[in-house]
Amino acid sequence: MIIKQVTAAVLQAVYSNLRADFNNAFKETEVQYLKVATVVPSSSSENDYGWVSEFPSMTEWVGKKTIQELEEHGYAVKNKAFQVTIAVKKHRIDDNQLGAYKIQAQGAGKSAKKLPNQQVFKLLNNAFVTKCFDGQPMISSNHKIGKKNVSNKGVKPLSIVSLEAAQESFGAARIAMRSLLNENGDPLDLNPTLLVVPPALGDIARALVTATQFKDGNPNPYKGAAEVLEVGALTDPDAWFLMDVDQAIKPLIWQNREEAHLVSQTDLSSERVFMDGEFLFGAEARGNAGFTFWQLIYGSTGKG
């Protein structure tokens, strides 16, 4: 196509092509956050999750019904704004040299798709220090169920050296989660079957849930006990997490205020076009990651 003059129609064609490149890359990019996070819609600047406290559970109905009141904890997740912007030179459009912008549009599409992934796992990286609804870090030794102190934190490294080492790490995590009771003393009946690890622990994790026996010759009781999710965005090579992701809500959320979408500034009479000879194309999104029930996750620093 020979372009003699940049017109509104030409800009619309350029925008349509960039949007197609953006959307195709967005669609084809794979993400992992949906394994550990529930997508929650948002219609304001923040969502209040003060109601996240105890799991509602059925009890025997004798006399009047027992009403479970929602305890307010003041836990809110504020939405953040995100953007990526591409400046397209007017002269490049004149000269029909848009190949580089195709690559940039594809990169923007991939980046937009990965935004929730990055934010969710960034939050998980900080789960030992970032507070959840009860005022404690999401993974802590000081959670409360009623008046009882409960821990979802370990320090043992994930190990397949021996049955004993596996029991002290992965086995202890399973027992801690599956033994949890609610305030009435009833089992929560959790089913922790997702083992989330950084790349440094990927081989160990896969061996842990697939090997017939350990290196010490003992049979492996954890074969098939969990699915392994190896996440490149996890930055601590020692930390690992066990999760129950089969409940009504997962242990993390992606709060979606505004889906990533392409925007443009293509006014031919704008000051930027006149002074700099540039048109702007980019993507915008709004949202944030947050925690839900700490009961749905067990984490170990792996440094004990």
C-alpha positions as CSV (number, residue, x, y, z in Angstrom):
1,M,0.0,0.0,0.0
2,I,1.4,3.4,-1.0
3,I,0.5,6.2,1.4
4,K,0.6,9.6,-0.1
5,Q,-0.9,11.4,2.9
6,V,-1.8,10.5,6.5
7,T,-5.5,10.9,6.7
8,A,-8.1,9.8,9.3
9,A,-8.9,6.8,7.1
10,V,-5.3,5.8,7.0
11,L,-5.0,6.1,10.8
12,Q,-8.1,4.0,11.3
13,A,-6.5,1.3,9.1
14,V,-3.3,1.5,11.1
15,Y,-5.2,1.3,14.4
16,S,-7.3,-1.6,13.1
17,N,-4.1,-3.6,12.2
18,L,-2.4,-2.8,15.5
19,R,-5.6,-3.8,17.4
20,A,-5.7,-7.1,15.5
21,D,-2.1,-7.8,16.4
22,F,-2.7,-6.8,20.0
23,N,-5.8,-9.0,20.3
24,N,-4.3,-12.0,18.6
25,A,-1.2,-11.9,20.9
26,F,-3.5,-11.4,23.9
27,K,-5.6,-14.4,23.0
28,E,-2.6,-16.7,22.4
29,T,-0.7,-15.8,25.5
30,E,-1.0,-18.4,28.3
31,V,-1.3,-17.5,31.9
32,Q,-1.3,-19.5,35.2
33,Y,-3.0,-17.2,37.7
34,L,-6.4,-18.7,37.1
35,K,-5.2,-21.8,38.8
36,V,-4.8,-20.0,42.1
37,A,-7.0,-16.9,41.8
38,T,-10.7,-16.3,41.3
39,V,-11.6,-13.4,39.0
40,V,-13.9,-11.0,40.9
41,P,-15.6,-8.1,39.1
42,S,-15.3,-4.6,40.4
43,S,-17.4,-1.5,39.7
44,S,-15.8,1.1,41.9
45,S,-12.4,2.3,43.1
46,E,-12.1,-0.6,45.5
47,N,-13.9,-3.8,46.7
48,D,-14.5,-4.4,50.4
49,Y,-13.8,-8.0,51.6
50,G,-14.5,-7.4,55.3
51,W,-16.9,-10.3,55.1
52,V,-14.1,-12.8,54.6
53,S,-13.7,-14.4,57.9
54,E,-15.1,-17.9,58.6
55,F,-16.4,-20.5,56.2
56,P,-20.2,-20.8,56.4
57,S,-21.1,-24.4,57.4
58,M,-24.2,-26.4,58.0
59,T,-25.1,-27.2,61.6
60,E,-27.9,-29.2,63.2
61,W,-31.2,-27.3,63.4
62,V,-32.5,-27.7,67.0
63,G,-34.9,-24.9,68.2
64,K,-34.1,-21.6,66.7
65,K,-31.7,-21.3,63.8
66,T,-28.1,-20.3,64.5
67,I,-27.3,-17.2,62.5
68,Q,-23.8,-16.7,61.2
69,E,-23.1,-13.0,61.3
70,L,-20.5,-11.6,58.9
71,E,-17.7,-10.2,61.0
72,E,-16.3,-6.9,59.6
73,H,-12.5,-6.8,59.3
74,G,-12.1,-3.8,57.1
75,Y,-10.2,-5.6,54.4
76,A,-10.4,-3.7,51.1
77,V,-8.6,-4.1,47.8
78,K,-8.0,-0.9,45.9
79,N,-7.9,-0.9,42.2
80,K,-4.7,0.2,40.4
81,A,-4.3,1.6,36.9
82,F,-1.9,0.1,34.4
83,Q,-0.9,1.1,30.9
84,V,1.5,0.5,28.0
85,T,1.9,3.1,25.3
86,I,3.4,3.0,21.8
87,A,4.3,6.2,19.9
88,V,4.0,5.7,16.1
89,K,5.9,8.2,14.1
90,K,4.0,10.0,11.4
91,H,6.8,9.7,8.9
92,R,6.9,5.9,9.4
93,I,3.2,5.8,8.4
94,D,4.0,8.0,5.4
95,D,6.8,5.6,4.4
96,N,4.7,2.5,5.1
97,Q,7.3,1.2,7.6
98,L,5.1,-0.2,10.3
99,G,6.7,-3.6,10.8
100,A,8.3,-2.6,14.1
101,Y,5.0,-1.4,15.5
102,K,3.4,-4.8,14.7
103,I,5.9,-6.4,17.0
104,Q,5.3,-3.7,19.6
105,A,1.5,-4.2,19.4
106,Q,2.0,-8.0,19.9
107,G,4.3,-7.3,22.8
108,A,1.7,-5.0,24.3
109,G,-1.0,-7.7,23.9
110,K,1.2,-10.3,25.7
111,S,2.0,-7.8,28.5
112,A,-1.7,-7.0,28.9
113,K,-2.7,-10.6,29.1
114,K,0.1,-11.3,31.7
115,L,-0.8,-8.3,33.9
116,P,-3.1,-10.3,36.3
117,N,-0.5,-13.2,36.3
118,Q,2.2,-10.8,37.3
119,Q,0.2,-9.1,40.0
120,V,-1.3,-12.3,41.5
121,F,2.1,-14.0,41.8
122,K,3.8,-10.8,43.0
123,L,1.3,-10.9,45.9
124,L,2.0,-14.6,46.5
125,N,5.7,-13.8,46.6
126,N,4.9,-11.5,49.5
127,A,2.4,-13.8,51.3
128,F,4.7,-14.1,54.3
129,V,4.6,-10.4,55.0
130,T,1.5,-8.9,53.3
131,K,-1.6,-8.9,55.6
132,C,-4.9,-10.6,54.8
133,F,-8.4,-9.9,56.3
134,D,-7.5,-10.8,59.9
135,G,-4.6,-8.4,60.2
136,Q,-2.0,-11.1,60.0
137,P,0.2,-12.0,57.0
138,M,-1.6,-14.3,54.7
139,I,0.9,-17.1,55.7
140,S,1.4,-16.7,59.4
141,S,1.8,-18.7,62.7
142,N,-0.7,-16.4,64.4
143,H,-4.0,-16.8,62.8
144,K,-7.1,-17.2,65.0
145,I,-10.0,-19.5,64.8
146,G,-12.2,-18.5,67.7
147,K,-9.7,-18.2,70.6
148,K,-7.4,-20.8,69.2
149,N,-4.0,-19.9,67.6
150,V,-3.6,-21.6,64.2
151,S,-0.6,-21.7,61.8
152,N,-0.5,-22.1,58.0
153,K,3.2,-21.4,57.9
154,G,6.1,-23.9,57.7
155,V,9.9,-23.6,57.4
156,K,10.8,-27.0,56.0
157,P,12.3,-27.4,52.5
158,L,10.4,-29.5,50.0
159,S,12.3,-32.8,49.9
160,I,12.3,-36.2,48.4
161,V,15.5,-37.4,50.1
162,S,13.5,-39.6,52.5
163,L,10.0,-40.5,53.7
164,E,10.8,-38.6,56.9
165,A,11.8,-35.5,55.1
166,A,8.8,-35.5,52.9
167,Q,6.5,-36.1,55.9
168,E,8.1,-33.1,57.7
169,S,7.4,-30.8,54.7
170,F,4.7,-31.7,52.3
171,G,3.1,-34.2,54.7
172,A,2.9,-31.7,57.5
173,A,1.3,-29.1,55.1
174,R,-1.4,-31.6,54.1
175,I,-2.1,-32.5,57.7
176,A,-2.2,-28.9,58.8
177,M,-4.8,-28.0,56.1
178,R,-6.9,-31.1,56.3
179,S,-7.1,-30.9,60.1
180,L,-8.5,-27.4,60.2
181,L,-11.8,-26.9,62.2
182,N,-14.2,-24.0,62.2
183,E,-15.2,-22.1,65.3
184,N,-17.8,-24.8,66.2
185,G,-15.2,-27.5,66.1
186,D,-16.4,-29.0,62.8
187,P,-13.9,-30.0,60.1
188,L,-13.5,-27.7,57.2
189,D,-12.9,-30.7,55.0
190,L,-10.3,-29.0,52.8
191,N,-8.7,-30.8,49.9
192,P,-5.2,-29.3,49.2
193,T,-4.2,-30.7,45.8
194,L,-2.2,-27.9,44.2
195,L,1.5,-27.7,44.9
196,V,2.8,-24.3,43.7
197,V,6.6,-24.0,43.4
198,P,9.3,-21.8,41.8
199,P,11.4,-23.3,38.9
200,A,14.2,-24.3,41.4
201,L,11.8,-26.7,43.1
202,G,10.0,-27.9,39.9
203,D,11.8,-31.2,39.6
204,I,11.6,-32.0,43.3
205,A,7.8,-31.3,43.3
206,R,7.1,-33.4,40.3
207,A,9.2,-36.3,41.7
208,L,7.3,-36.0,45.0
209,V,3.9,-36.6,43.5
210,T,5.0,-39.1,40.8
211,A,7.8,-41.3,42.2
212,T,7.0,-44.7,43.5
213,Q,9.6,-44.5,46.3
214,F,12.0,-42.1,47.9
215,K,15.7,-42.1,47.7
216,D,15.9,-43.9,51.0
217,G,13.9,-46.8,49.5
218,N,10.7,-46.2,51.4
219,P,7.4,-46.2,49.4
220,N,6.0,-42.8,48.5
221,P,2.5,-42.3,50.0
222,Y,2.2,-38.9,48.3
223,K,2.2,-40.3,44.7
224,G,-0.8,-38.6,42.9
225,A,-1.6,-36.5,46.0
226,A,-1.3,-33.2,44.2
227,E,-0.9,-31.4,40.9
228,V,2.3,-29.4,40.5
229,L,2.2,-25.8,39.2
230,E,5.7,-24.5,38.5
231,V,5.6,-20.7,38.3
232,G,8.4,-18.6,36.8
233,A,7.1,-15.5,38.5
234,L,7.9,-16.9,42.0
235,T,11.2,-15.4,43.0
236,D,12.2,-17.2,46.2
237,P,13.9,-20.5,45.2
238,D,13.1,-22.1,48.5
239,A,9.5,-21.1,49.2
240,W,6.6,-23.4,48.2
241,F,2.9,-23.4,48.7
242,L,0.1,-26.0,49.0
243,M,-3.4,-24.9,48.1
244,D,-7.0,-26.0,48.0
245,V,-8.4,-24.5,44.8
246,D,-11.6,-26.5,44.7
247,Q,-13.7,-24.3,47.0
248,A,-16.2,-21.6,45.9
249,I,-13.3,-19.1,45.9
250,K,-9.6,-19.6,45.5
251,P,-7.0,-18.4,48.0
252,L,-6.2,-15.3,45.8
253,I,-8.3,-13.1,43.6
254,W,-7.8,-10.9,40.6
255,Q,-10.1,-8.0,41.0
256,N,-11.1,-6.9,37.5
257,R,-12.2,-3.3,37.3
258,E,-11.4,-2.7,33.6
259,E,-10.3,-5.4,31.2
260,A,-7.1,-4.6,29.2
261,H,-8.1,-2.8,26.0
262,L,-6.4,-0.8,23.2
263,V,-6.8,3.0,23.1
264,S,-5.4,5.6,20.7
265,Q,-4.7,9.3,20.3
266,T,-5.0,9.9,16.6
267,D,-6.2,13.5,16.3
268,L,-4.4,14.9,13.3
269,S,-4.7,18.4,14.7
270,S,-3.2,17.6,18.1
271,E,-0.2,19.4,19.5
272,R,1.8,16.2,19.8
273,V,1.3,15.4,16.1
274,F,2.3,18.9,15.1
275,M,5.3,19.3,17.4
276,D,6.6,15.7,17.6
277,G,5.0,14.0,14.6
278,E,3.7,11.1,16.7
279,F,0.4,9.3,17.1
280,L,-0.2,7.3,20.3
281,F,-1.6,3.8,20.6
282,G,-1.6,1.7,23.8
283,A,-3.4,-0.5,26.3
284,E,-5.1,0.4,29.6
285,A,-6.4,-1.8,32.4
286,R,-7.5,-1.4,36.0
287,G,-7.5,-4.0,38.8
288,N,-5.6,-5.5,41.6
289,A,-4.7,-8.8,43.3
290,G,-5.8,-9.7,46.8
291,F,-6.1,-12.5,49.3
292,T,-9.2,-14.4,50.5
293,F,-9.3,-17.2,53.1
294,W,-5.9,-18.0,54.7
295,Q,-7.3,-21.4,55.4
296,L,-7.0,-22.3,51.7
297,I,-3.2,-22.1,51.6
298,Y,-0.1,-23.4,53.4
299,G,3.3,-21.9,52.8
300,S,6.8,-22.8,53.7
301,T,9.8,-20.6,53.6
302,G,11.9,-23.7,52.9
303,K,14.7,-22.4,55.0
304,G,14.2,-24.3,58.2
